């Protein structure tokens, strides 16, 4: 029997799974960590936490089974969108932290680009627009604000690609990670764009030369990593990719119109297409399967699961104490308070813009807002309104795409931590008016990584084999009456932002 390992490096933790060739998960591991937020709208991480978490979870999944390491045929690793990537020196050691997707410090760079670069040309070449979300703006922030770092920098390396280098001593960047940087990658030609990098003032040789398919072997596990993990020296490591398209792959989405909402720390709702340049308000990159032809296009909310985690940490002290005493999750206890509250949380509305917002508003100065509070409202009302706010953000993106030439299936596949909630998936179905499908025993991106490892090593010939592994629960059908109520709240959701946008910007500057 052949075995494969998939690893996903997330914003708040790394997950690994070991599967057999029939797709059965035999072992899994998770290691959590924190994001550094030294200032409002700043978010960064040093790569050591990712490397250590990857080694630890690999060791766990190998040691927790009786599988002979000779039979572990390959590994693939996906990762969070790394924004700037990790600036490394000539010895490929970090000289500064990675400014991750959540970071919004590059606003002055965005304005400079808008005033000095042909934005239409940028969009035509890269398939993406300009915003402080994108990595190329963060790279320019380093250039403008950290000259010593800039001078020492040899490359900017995306998170998963850096970790793979630490495992194999071989450096390559997969096409999905390259495309997600925006600004420096030619989406039509599938290569670094020297033209745009010259325009932007980013040296062409700051990007690693080797670009590979997500299924391509980058290198083999080194002797040092073999000793630390129990893996056989030389075990092939595939390039993997950005977590969102890999999670979409792990949900069995391959065809034009398949769409998946990956809702974890943030929300990435994306679909498979071969149509470039659908909208300047969306993000596009090569897909993790057939990267030369397929495009993964997504809209996303900067904070989703991060909102309820923040709510739990700030307002859920009682629930967290109860969790310690009863082993019942604090999230479950909060949901119990929210489950019987009527749609719309009885007049409450949350704009989930707690770290600025990505699509479709692309507003780094947007801020989280709770409107409609009265002395009547309880903790449960507010918690439910947080969940509803994320659902409105999803609907906002779906509404945008329906105005383009893209084709979308009727059903939404939901993956990530939110899919495990007792009430959130129903809220999503009711708000969007679309059936929601959830995978039983969903392991998200790591399963997609294991598939990529199998394809890269020849264990599998076709990616569609994953469809035989997946078992879906019964579809969650939207309640028509609830949907009618939510339609009214959704219109208010859009209007409130437009009405207080100026106040948000003023408060951010203050």
Secondary structure, DSSP 8 states (H G I E B T S, - for coil): --EEEEEEE-SSEEEEEEEETT--EEEEEEEE---B-SSTT--EE-THHHHHHHHHHHHHHHHTS---GGGEEEEEEEE---TT-EEE-TTS-BSS-EE-TT---THHHHHHHHHHS-HHHHHHHHS----TTSHHHHHHHHHHH-HHHHHH-SEEE-HHHHHHHHHHS---EEHHHHHHT-SSEETTTTEE-HHHHHHHT--GGGS-S-EE-TTSEEEE--HHHHHHH---TT-EEEEEEEHHHHHHHHTT--STT-EEEEESSSEEEEEEES---S-TTSEEEE-SSSTTT-EEEEEEES-SHHHHHHHHHHH-HHHHHHHHHH---HHHHHHHHHTTS-TTTTT-EEE--TT-B-TTT-BTT---EEE---TT--HHHHHHHHHHHHHHHHHHHHHHHTTSS----SSEEEESGGGG-SSHHHHHHHHHTS-EEEBTT--THHHHHHHHHHHHHTS-S-GGGGGGT--B---B---HHHHHHHHHHHHHHHHHHHHHHHHHHHHHH-
